[in-house]
Amino acid sequence: MKTCTTIGCGEPAAHKQLCKSHYRLSRMCSVAGCINPRERALYCNTHYRRSLRLNDPTYKPHRLRSEQKLGKPRILNGYVVIDGAYEHRIVLKEIIGPGNHPCYHCGRAVSWDKTYPRDRDALVVDHLDDNRSNNAPTNLVPSCIGCNVRRSDKSRATQN
């Protein structure tokens, strides 16, 4: 009788030289933590579609705070504010976490712990498409104040 080819298993082989348990595991989506069966390539339908659309099967879309029922969002200087906090800062902090990060444009170290204008190395959230109300995670990057101001000056100059 043949045994499972998985190292250290020793159970009788049931299908394609694997025991029932290891064969079932080999047919599951390859994304860590996903328990859905494989449908296409190495992924379940959900992760396969994400890999095609976003080139990243593990991407989990964040729900913006304005889409959650936390409080009525309001607009302040073009930015979405919910419960006294700027939504774009909350969304980016969820993505990259606290602490120091390099500026997306110049690489200078910026920090959530610093505040502008007192600290020149404070982290400023930059909207890549210059739309202050677009708080999609793919549109937000950490920036130093210098790069953020230069970018906004350039965008204003091109609009005029």
Kinemage of the C-alpha trace (Angstrom):
@kinemage 1
@onewidth
@group {chain A} dominant
@subgroup {mainchain}
@vectorlist {calphas} color= white
{ca met a 1} P 0.000 0.000 0.000
{ca lys a 2} L 1.336 3.451 -0.937
{ca thr a 3} L 1.671 6.191 1.670
{ca cys a 4} L 1.233 9.941 1.415
{ca thr a 5} L 4.267 11.666 -0.105
{ca thr a 6} L 4.027 14.604 2.336
{ca ile a 7} L 7.074 14.493 4.612
{ca gly a 8} L 6.240 13.022 7.993
{ca cys a 9} L 2.651 12.053 7.153
{ca gly a 10} L 2.612 8.261 6.723
{ca glu a 11} L -1.164 8.047 6.051
{ca pro a 12} L -2.338 5.854 3.179
{ca ala a 13} L -2.336 7.632 -0.193
{ca ala a 14} L -5.838 8.216 -1.530
{ca his a 15} L -5.377 10.416 -4.592
{ca lys a 16} L -2.330 11.582 -6.568
{ca gln a 17} L 0.063 10.148 -3.951
{ca leu a 18} L -1.519 12.191 -1.133
{ca cys a 19} L -3.732 11.219 1.789
{ca lys a 20} L -7.261 12.650 1.921
{ca ser a 21} L -6.270 15.541 4.221
{ca his a 22} L -3.250 16.669 2.204
{ca tyr a 23} L -5.102 16.308 -1.085
{ca arg a 24} L -7.914 18.537 0.220
{ca leu a 25} L -5.321 21.109 1.361
{ca ser a 26} L -3.638 21.019 -2.052
{ca arg a 27} L -6.961 21.968 -3.658
{ca met a 28} L -7.451 25.106 -1.481
{ca cys a 29} L -6.689 28.685 -2.445
{ca ser a 30} L -3.005 29.485 -2.015
{ca val a 31} L -3.620 32.821 -0.241
{ca ala a 32} L -2.758 32.464 3.446
{ca gly a 33} L -5.860 32.170 5.616
{ca cys a 34} L -8.267 31.548 2.732
{ca ile a 35} L -10.279 28.336 3.100
{ca asn a 36} L -12.061 28.483 -0.257
{ca pro a 37} L -11.352 25.835 -2.892
{ca arg a 38} L -9.194 26.692 -5.890
{ca glu a 39} L -11.131 27.609 -8.960
{ca arg a 40} L -8.549 29.075 -11.332
{ca ala a 41} L -4.764 28.886 -11.263
{ca leu a 42} L -3.752 28.896 -7.586
{ca tyr a 43} L -6.647 30.966 -6.275
{ca cys a 44} L -10.324 30.886 -5.390
{ca asn a 45} L -12.617 33.083 -7.498
{ca thr a 46} L -12.264 36.114 -5.209
{ca his a 47} L -8.470 36.105 -5.102
{ca tyr a 48} L -8.214 35.258 -8.801
{ca arg a 49} L -10.311 38.324 -9.712
{ca arg a 50} L -8.225 40.505 -7.399
{ca ser a 51} L -5.028 39.214 -9.008
{ca leu a 52} L -6.356 40.133 -12.466
{ca arg a 53} L -7.829 43.501 -11.519
{ca leu a 54} L -5.273 44.762 -8.987
{ca asn a 55} L -2.249 42.556 -9.687
{ca asp a 56} L -2.372 41.598 -5.983
{ca pro a 57} L -4.564 38.673 -4.880
{ca thr a 58} L -4.084 39.514 -1.178
{ca tyr a 59} L -5.352 43.130 -1.399
{ca lys a 60} L -8.265 43.766 0.928
{ca pro a 61} L -10.296 46.824 0.044
{ca his a 62} L -10.583 49.231 2.966
{ca arg a 63} L -13.960 50.687 3.691
{ca leu a 64} L -13.658 54.407 3.962
{ca arg a 65} L -14.940 55.874 7.204
{ca ser a 66} L -17.402 57.959 5.220
{ca glu a 67} L -18.926 54.701 3.945
{ca gln a 68} L -19.342 53.372 7.482
{ca lys a 69} L -22.169 54.517 9.720
{ca leu a 70} L -20.014 56.365 12.246
{ca gly a 71} L -21.253 59.875 11.857
{ca lys a 72} L -22.242 62.248 9.137
{ca pro a 73} L -19.157 63.288 7.154
{ca arg a 74} L -18.597 66.973 6.544
{ca ile a 75} L -16.273 68.794 4.169
{ca leu a 76} L -13.619 71.196 5.466
{ca asn a 77} L -11.407 72.916 2.857
{ca gly a 78} L -12.276 70.118 0.423
{ca tyr a 79} L -11.270 67.320 2.849
{ca val a 80} L -13.685 64.757 4.301
{ca val a 81} L -13.863 65.106 8.104
{ca ile a 82} L -15.587 62.527 10.283
{ca asp a 83} L -15.875 62.797 14.052
{ca gly a 84} L -13.264 65.581 14.053
{ca ala a 85} L -10.601 63.621 12.138
{ca tyr a 86} L -9.454 63.897 8.539
{ca glu a 87} L -10.454 60.725 6.734
{ca his a 88} L -7.353 60.673 4.501
{ca arg a 89} L -5.061 60.540 7.561
{ca ile a 90} L -7.043 57.671 9.099
{ca val a 91} L -7.047 55.656 5.852
{ca leu a 92} L -3.292 56.062 5.201
{ca lys a 93} L -2.395 55.263 8.817
{ca glu a 94} L -4.405 52.018 8.542
{ca ile a 95} L -2.396 51.085 5.438
{ca ile a 96} L 1.180 52.002 6.406
{ca gly a 97} L 0.919 51.976 10.200
{ca pro a 98} L 2.364 54.369 12.789
{ca gly a 99} L 5.975 55.558 13.030
{ca asn a 100} L 8.454 56.877 10.471
{ca his a 101} L 8.047 56.468 6.721
{ca pro a 102} L 9.933 57.764 3.659
{ca cys a 103} L 8.408 60.609 1.667
{ca tyr a 104} L 6.883 59.141 -1.504
{ca his a 105} L 8.505 61.842 -3.637
{ca cys a 106} L 11.978 62.494 -2.174
{ca gly a 107} L 12.571 59.675 0.337
{ca arg a 108} L 13.070 61.983 3.352
{ca ala a 109} L 11.989 60.406 6.666
{ca val a 110} L 8.657 61.758 7.899
{ca ser a 111} L 6.722 60.775 11.009
{ca trp a 112} L 3.153 60.615 12.249
{ca asp a 113} L 4.486 61.685 15.666
{ca lys a 114} L 5.491 65.150 14.416
{ca thr a 115} L 3.171 68.072 13.719
{ca tyr a 116} L 3.450 70.790 11.093
{ca pro a 117} L 4.346 73.710 11.219
{ca arg a 118} L 6.347 73.101 14.404
{ca asp a 119} L 8.210 70.095 12.954
{ca arg a 120} L 9.459 70.162 9.353
{ca asp a 121} L 9.645 66.339 9.261
{ca ala a 122} L 5.944 65.845 9.961
{ca leu a 123} L 4.099 63.351 7.770
{ca val a 124} L 1.664 64.982 5.357
{ca val a 125} L -0.841 62.847 3.444
{ca asp a 126} L -0.599 63.563 -0.285
{ca his a 127} L -3.478 62.875 -2.693
{ca leu a 128} L -1.824 61.695 -5.927
{ca asp a 129} L -4.704 62.851 -8.120
{ca asp a 130} L -4.957 66.216 -6.268
{ca asn a 131} L -8.613 65.457 -5.436
{ca arg a 132} L -8.961 66.136 -1.702
{ca ser a 133} L -12.133 64.085 -1.389
{ca asn a 134} L -10.677 60.952 -3.073
{ca asn a 135} L -9.498 58.963 -0.058
{ca ala a 136} L -9.024 55.656 -1.855
{ca pro a 137} L -5.996 53.810 -0.398
{ca thr a 138} L -4.272 53.755 -3.802
{ca asn a 139} L -4.515 57.573 -4.017
{ca leu a 140} L -2.829 58.369 -0.677
{ca val a 141} L 0.923 58.490 0.002
{ca pro a 142} L 3.130 59.837 2.814
{ca ser a 143} L 4.880 63.074 1.939
{ca cys a 144} L 7.092 65.725 3.496
{ca ile a 145} L 5.666 69.234 3.641
{ca gly a 146} L 8.123 70.527 1.020
{ca cys a 147} L 7.118 67.991 -1.634
{ca asn a 148} L 3.436 68.417 -0.821
{ca val a 149} L 3.605 72.207 -1.222
{ca arg a 150} L 5.648 71.986 -4.445
{ca arg a 151} L 3.142 69.520 -5.927
{ca ser a 152} L 0.142 71.668 -4.995
{ca asp a 153} L 1.868 74.776 -6.422
{ca lys a 154} L 2.508 72.942 -9.711
{ca ser a 155} L -1.077 71.688 -9.943
{ca arg a 156} L -2.430 75.203 -9.285
{ca ala a 157} L -0.109 76.627 -11.969
{ca thr a 158} L -1.319 74.086 -14.560
{ca gln a 159} L -4.978 74.808 -13.721
{ca asn a 160} L -4.574 78.529 -14.424
